[in-house]
Amino acid sequence: MCALRDIHAKPYFRGRDDIIDVIGRELLPPKTKLVSSQNTGLRQFALCAMGGMGKTEIAQEFAIRYRDQFDAIFWVQADEIAKINRSYQRISTELGLEESSESRSEVVSRDLVKGWLSNPWRDNTAGESFNPSSEVNWLIIFDNADDPMILTDYWPQGSGAVLITSRDPLTKTLFSARTSGIDLGPLSDEAGASLFLLLTEADAEEDGEKMATRNTQLLGGVPLAISQMAGIIRRQDLSLYEFHDLYTDAAEHLDLYDTRTGDESTRGYAHSISTVWAIEKLNPVSRKLLELITFLDADHIQEHLLIEASVLIFATEIKFKKSLYRDTRTELIQSSLVKRNKQKKELSVHRLVQDAVRAKMSTDSAKDMFGIVVRLLWVNWPSGMPKPSRPPQYAQPKISDSRSKISRWPICGQLYPHVLRVHHLFTAVPEPSILAKLEFSAVLCDAGLSVSIFSMSVKFS
């Protein structure tokens, strides 16, 4: 049978055993499943996450750990149709379905492989069909299927197993009547620290485990970031304390994302943190909205703010429609760059994505986006100041003279994290406009007043 090729055990694999177990329960052949099941037919599972989360490594580890449970395992590079065709031609020749010298038609190779998967031969050299009582167990892995729709013409039938890695979260339901897959999260602090220590060999350092955990938290548990920064630590002979000081220096740490060291843990991987999310390939409209999102709190981004921002961003270029915002949001979700909470109508984004986007922003774009975010916060903040006695020269809050009204606190509570985010980034913004400075000062003053009043109310209540 066709063997798993060009995949070797990763000595740096850490912290995903629970994910491997979940995949096993779904994909291992029934007679060897970790949990018994009566499922028959095609078994499938999708690993979905943004780039750098280790989807490919998990798929490799699963294939290696359970290679003895399958009669054949096929690895298909699925980021482009041309690569899928090459993979199917290779599979066809390895199965003996055609000679390599005869493999000229991509369509023929594809159909031959799909035919074999539907009715596999245990002894293909003899040309005998398998005995139904001794079923051939196969696994096909579609790696980096970020546009899963291109798999439609290559989708197998039969009673085997399919594992997909993709950035698009909809892949979990695209080829199945039920949700079959997971959205992969970051490494836990424990697993991330273990990987950090392994890659840096810093176990002997004073407070090594503590500093490895703190650095993992700084990097948001993203495996690629941990591996890349560990390479920098080794290359520059840094201690974990020194790296922590370097990374927390606002003037320094964005440059670290572009640094490649050729470290063994990332060797063979085409991307660094600065390139893995392909920000430059986004639709210009999507990229602008993502740039704006970098100036907002990562965890709770109210969509009404983004819609208002979209009007401000694109009003001079195109006629704004809400469908433009929806299309933009869809592209960002499909790339797993943002996640959406439908009930709360909020988006969230990983902080490393925010950093990577900011690192690529032009000076003019950073200045413009800062001004737009400040304007949004100022206009939406329920001001405690009285309404002006004469028409103002610039935008005013939608709600004014509400200092003593408790009803404004929930709105203030939603906006306050964004105020803190902008305050944190203020010194890194190149030459903000005078108007942006004035509005930002007003927001800070009113936010500080609101926090003080709220704190006193809680204290004396």
C-alpha positions in Angstrom: 0.0 0.0 0.0 1.0 3.6 -0.3 3.1 4.8 2.6 3.2 8.1 4.3 6.2 10.0 2.8 8.2 13.0 3.6 6.8 13.4 7.1 8.9 12.9 10.1 8.2 13.1 13.8 8.7 16.6 15.3 10.8 16.6 18.4 9.4 20.0 19.3 5.7 19.0 19.3 4.1 20.0 22.5 0.7 20.5 24.2 -1.7 19.2 21.6 -2.4 15.7 22.9 -6.0 16.5 23.7 -6.5 17.6 20.0 -4.9 14.4 18.8 -7.3 12.4 20.9 -10.3 14.3 19.5 -9.2 13.7 16.0 -8.7 10.0 16.8 -12.2 9.6 18.1 -13.5 10.9 14.8 -11.2 9.4 12.3 -9.7 6.2 13.5 -11.2 3.1 11.9 -14.2 1.7 14.0 -12.4 -1.4 15.2 -9.5 0.7 16.6 -11.4 3.9 17.6 -10.6 5.3 21.0 -14.4 5.5 21.5 -16.5 2.8 19.9 -19.0 4.0 17.2 -21.3 2.6 14.7 -20.4 5.2 12.1 -19.9 3.9 8.6 -19.0 5.6 5.4 -16.7 8.6 5.1 -15.3 10.0 8.3 -14.1 13.6 8.2 -12.6 16.3 10.5 -11.4 19.8 10.0 -8.7 21.7 12.0 -9.4 25.4 11.5 -7.4 28.4 12.8 -5.4 31.3 11.6 -1.9 30.7 10.3 0.9 29.9 12.8 -1.3 27.9 15.2 0.2 24.6 14.2 -2.5 23.0 12.2 -0.1 21.2 9.8 2.0 20.0 12.7 -1.0 18.5 14.4 -2.0 16.7 11.2 1.5 15.3 10.8 1.6 14.2 14.4 -1.7 12.4 14.1 -0.6 10.6 10.9 2.6 9.5 12.5 1.1 8.3 15.8 -1.6 6.3 14.1 0.1 5.2 10.9 -0.2 1.6 11.9 -4.0 2.0 12.1 -4.3 2.8 8.4 -3.4 0.7 5.4 -2.7 3.9 3.4 -2.2 7.5 4.2 -2.1 10.2 1.6 -0.8 13.8 2.0 -2.2 16.4 -0.3 -1.0 20.0 -0.5 -4.4 21.8 -1.0 -3.6 25.5 -1.1 -3.7 25.5 -4.9 -5.4 23.4 -7.6 -2.1 22.8 -9.3 -0.6 21.3 -6.1 -3.7 19.1 -5.6 -3.3 17.8 -9.1 0.4 17.0 -8.6 -0.5 15.2 -5.3 -3.2 13.1 -7.0 -0.8 12.2 -9.9 1.8 11.1 -7.4 -0.8 9.1 -5.4 -1.9 7.4 -8.7 1.5 6.3 -9.6 2.4 5.1 -6.1 -0.8 3.0 -6.0 0.2 1.5 -9.4 -2.9 2.9 -11.1 -0.8 4.3 -13.9 2.9 4.5 -14.8 4.7 7.8 -14.1 5.6 8.0 -17.8 1.9 7.7 -18.6 0.6 10.2 -16.1 -0.1 13.1 -18.4 -3.7 13.9 -17.7 -4.6 15.5 -14.4 -8.3 14.6 -14.9 -7.5 10.9 -15.5 -5.2 10.8 -12.4 -7.8 12.4 -10.3 -10.5 10.0 -11.4 -8.3 7.0 -10.9 -7.5 8.0 -7.4 -11.1 8.8 -6.5 -12.1 5.4 -8.0 -9.6 3.6 -5.8 -10.7 5.5 -2.7 -14.3 4.4 -3.4 -13.3 0.7 -4.0 -9.8 0.2 -2.8 -7.6 -2.8 -3.5 -5.7 -4.4 -0.7 -3.3 -6.0 -3.2 -3.2 -3.6 -6.1 -0.3 -5.4 -7.9 -2.6 -8.4 -8.3 -5.5 -6.2 -9.4 -7.9 -7.9 -6.9 -10.7 -6.0 -5.2 -10.6 -6.0 -1.4 -12.6 -8.5 0.7 -15.4 -6.7 2.4 -14.7 -8.5 5.5 -11.1 -7.1 5.5 -11.8 -3.5 4.6 -8.9 -1.2 3.5 -8.6 1.7 5.9 -7.2 4.8 4.3 -6.6 8.4 5.5 -6.3 11.4 3.2 -5.0 14.7 4.6 -5.8 18.0 2.7 -3.3 20.4 4.1 -3.8 24.2 3.9 -7.2 24.1 2.2 -7.8 27.8 2.9 -10.3 27.9 0.0 -12.1 24.6 0.8 -14.4 24.9 -2.2 -11.6 23.9 -4.5 -11.8 20.4 -3.0 -15.2 19.8 -4.5 -13.9 18.0 -7.6 -11.4 16.0 -5.5 -13.6 15.0 -2.6 -13.4 11.2 -2.0 -16.1 8.7 -1.5 -16.0 5.4 0.3 -15.4 4.4 3.9 -12.1 6.1 4.7 -11.1 9.2 6.7 -10.5 12.8 5.6 -8.5 15.3 7.7 -8.5 18.9 6.5 -6.4 21.9 7.8 -7.8 25.3 6.8 -8.0 28.9 7.9 -11.7 29.0 7.0 -13.9 28.1 10.0 -16.8 27.1 7.7 -14.7 24.1 6.5 -16.1 22.3 9.6 -19.6 22.1 8.0 -18.9 22.5 4.3 -18.7 18.8 3.4 -20.7 17.4 6.2 -24.3 17.5 7.4 -23.0 18.1 10.9 -20.2 20.2 12.4 -17.1 18.0 12.2 -14.0 19.7 13.4 -12.7 22.4 15.8 -11.4 25.9 15.9 -7.9 25.5 17.2 -6.9 27.8 20.0 -3.4 28.9 21.2 -1.2 26.8 23.4 -1.9 26.7 27.1 0.6 28.6 29.3 2.0 25.3 30.5 2.4 23.8 27.0 3.8 27.1 25.6 6.3 27.4 28.5 7.4 23.8 27.9 8.0 24.5 24.2 9.8 27.8 25.0 12.2 26.1 27.4 12.8 23.2 25.0 13.6 25.5 22.1 15.8 27.9 24.1 17.4 25.3 26.5 16.9 27.9 29.2 15.8 25.4 31.9 18.9 26.2 34.0 18.2 29.9 34.1 17.0 31.5 37.3 13.2 31.6 37.2 13.4 30.0 33.8 9.9 28.4 34.0 8.4 31.6 35.3 9.9 33.7 32.5 9.1 31.1 29.9 5.4 31.4 31.0 5.5 35.2 30.9 7.0 35.2 27.4 4.4 32.7 26.2 1.7 34.9 27.5 3.3 37.9 25.7 3.2 35.9 22.5 -0.4 34.8 23.0 0.4 31.1 22.9 0.9 31.1 19.1 3.3 28.2 18.3 4.9 30.0 15.3 5.6 33.1 17.4 7.1 31.0 20.2 9.4 29.1 17.7 10.4 32.3 15.9 11.2 34.2 19.1 13.1 31.2 20.6 15.2 31.3 17.5 16.0 34.9 18.1 16.9 34.2 21.7 19.3 31.5 20.6 20.8 33.5 17.8 21.4 36.6 19.9 22.3 34.7 23.0 19.6 36.3 25.1 18.4 35.3 28.5 14.6 35.0 28.9 14.7 38.1 31.0 16.5 40.0 28.3 14.1 38.9 25.7 11.2 39.9 27.9 12.6 43.4 28.2 13.3 43.6 24.4 9.8 42.4 23.5 8.0 44.8 25.9 9.9 47.8 24.4 7.4 49.3 22.1 10.1 50.7 19.8 11.7 47.3 19.4 9.3 44.4 19.4 7.5 45.0 16.1 10.8 44.6 14.2 11.2 41.1 15.8 8.4 39.7 13.7 10.5 40.1 10.5 13.5 38.4 11.9 14.3 34.9 10.5 17.0 32.8 12.1 16.9 29.5 10.2 16.3 27.8 13.5 15.6 24.1 13.4 12.1 24.4 14.9 10.9 26.6 12.0 13.1 25.2 9.2 11.1 24.3 6.1 8.3 26.6 7.1 7.8 29.4 4.6 6.5 32.1 6.9 7.4 34.3 9.8 4.9 36.2 12.0 5.1 39.1 9.6 4.1 37.1 6.6 2.0 34.2 7.8 -1.3 36.0 7.8 -0.8 37.3 4.2 -2.1 40.8 5.2 -0.8 42.3 2.0 -3.0 39.9 -0.1 -6.2 41.0 1.6 -8.7 43.1 -0.3 -7.7 46.8 0.2 -11.1 47.4 1.9 -10.5 44.5 4.3 -7.0 45.6 5.0 -8.1 49.1 5.9 -10.7 47.8 8.3 -8.1 45.5 9.9 -5.8 48.4 10.3 -8.5 50.3 12.2 -9.1 47.2 14.4 -5.5 47.3 15.6 -6.4 50.5 17.5 -9.3 48.9 19.4 -9.4 46.5 22.3 -8.8 43.0 20.9 -11.5 41.1 22.8 -14.7 43.0 22.4 -15.1 45.2 19.2 -18.6 46.3 18.8 -19.7 46.1 15.2 -21.7 49.3 15.3 -18.4 51.1 15.8 -16.9 49.3 12.8 -19.8 50.2 10.6 -19.5 53.8 11.6 -15.8 53.6 11.0 -16.4 52.1 7.6 -18.5 55.1 6.6 -15.7 57.5 7.7 -13.0 55.4 5.9 -14.7 54.9 2.6 -17.1 57.9 2.3 -14.7 59.8 0.0 -13.9 56.8 -2.2 -17.1 54.8 -2.8 -20.7 54.9 -1.9 -20.9 53.1 1.4 -23.4 50.2 1.8 -23.7 47.9 4.8 -23.1 45.0 2.3 -19.5 46.4 2.0 -18.9 45.9 5.7 -20.5 42.4 5.6 -18.3 41.4 2.7 -15.2 42.8 4.4 -16.1 41.0 7.6 -16.6 37.7 5.7 -13.1 37.9 4.3 -11.5 38.5 7.7 -13.5 35.6 9.2 -12.6 33.2 6.4 -9.0 33.9 7.1 -9.5 33.4 10.9 -8.0 36.8 11.4 -11.1 37.8 13.4 -13.9 35.9 15.2 -17.5 36.9 15.5 -19.9 36.7 18.4 -23.3 36.7 16.6 -25.3 37.2 19.8 -23.3 40.2 21.0 -22.5 41.5 17.5 -18.9 41.8 18.4 -15.6 40.8 16.8 -12.4 39.7 18.4 -8.8 39.5 17.1 -5.6 38.0 18.3 -3.2 40.6 19.7 -0.3 39.3 17.6 -2.5 39.9 14.5 -2.9 43.5 15.6 0.9 43.8 16.1 1.7 42.3 12.7 -0.8 44.7 11.0 0.6 47.7 12.8 4.1 46.7 11.8 3.1 46.9 8.1 1.0 50.1 8.3 2.3 53.2 6.6 2.8 56.4 8.6 -0.1 58.1 6.9 -2.4 55.1 7.5 -1.5 54.9 11.1 -2.2 58.6 11.5 -5.5 58.4 9.7 -6.8 55.3 11.6 -5.8 56.8 14.9 -7.8 59.9 14.1 -10.9 57.8 13.1 -10.8 55.7 16.2 -10.5 58.7 18.4 -13.4 60.4 16.6 -15.5 57.2 17.1 -14.8 57.1 20.8 -15.4 60.8 21.3 -18.7 60.8 19.5 -20.0 57.6 21.1 -18.8 58.4 24.6 -21.7 59.6 26.8 -20.1 62.8 27.9 -20.4 64.1 31.4 -19.8 67.7 30.1 -22.6 70.1 29.5 -23.7 70.8 25.9 -21.9 73.7 24.3 -23.6 77.1 24.3 -22.8 77.7 20.7 -22.5 75.4 17.6 -19.2 73.5 18.0 -16.5 73.5 15.3 -16.0 69.8 15.5 -18.0 66.6 16.2 -19.7 66.3 19.6 -20.8 63.3 21.6 -24.2 61.9 20.8 -25.1 62.1 24.5 -24.0 65.1 26.6 -24.6 66.6 30.0 -25.2 63.1 31.5 -22.6 63.2 34.4 -25.0 62.0 37.0 -27.0 59.5 34.9 -26.2 55.9 35.9 -27.7 54.8 32.6 -24.6 55.9 30.7 -22.3 53.5 32.6 -22.9 50.4 30.5 -21.9 52.4 27.4 -18.9 53.8 29.1 -18.0 50.2 30.2 -18.1 49.0 26.6 -15.9 51.9 25.3 -13.4 52.2 28.2 -11.2 49.2 27.0 -10.9 50.9 23.6 -9.9 54.1 25.4 -7.1 52.3 27.3 -5.9 50.7 24.0 -5.6 54.0 22.2 -3.9 55.5 25.3 -1.4 52.6 25.2 -0.6 53.3 21.5 -0.7 57.0 21.6 3.1 57.5 21.8 3.6 55.2 18.8 1.3 57.2 16.5 3.4 59.5 14.1 2.3 63.1 14.4 -1.4 62.8 15.1 -3.5 65.8 14.0 -4.3 68.7 16.3 -8.0 67.7 16.1 -7.2 64.1 17.0 -5.2 65.3 20.0 -8.0 67.6 21.2 -10.6 64.9 20.9 -8.4 62.3 22.5 -7.7 64.7 25.4 -11.5 65.2 25.8 -12.1 61.4 25.8 -9.4 60.8 28.4 -10.7 63.6 30.7 -14.3 62.4 30.5 -13.3 58.7 30.9 -11.2 59.6 34.0 -14.1 61.5 35.4 -16.5 58.6 34.8 -14.2 56.1 36.4 -13.8 58.3 39.4 -17.6 58.8 39.8 -18.2 55.1 39.3 -15.5 54.1 41.9 -17.0 56.5 44.5 -20.5 55.2 43.8 -19.4 51.6 44.4 -17.5 52.6 47.5 -20.4 54.4 49.2 -23.2 52.2 47.9 
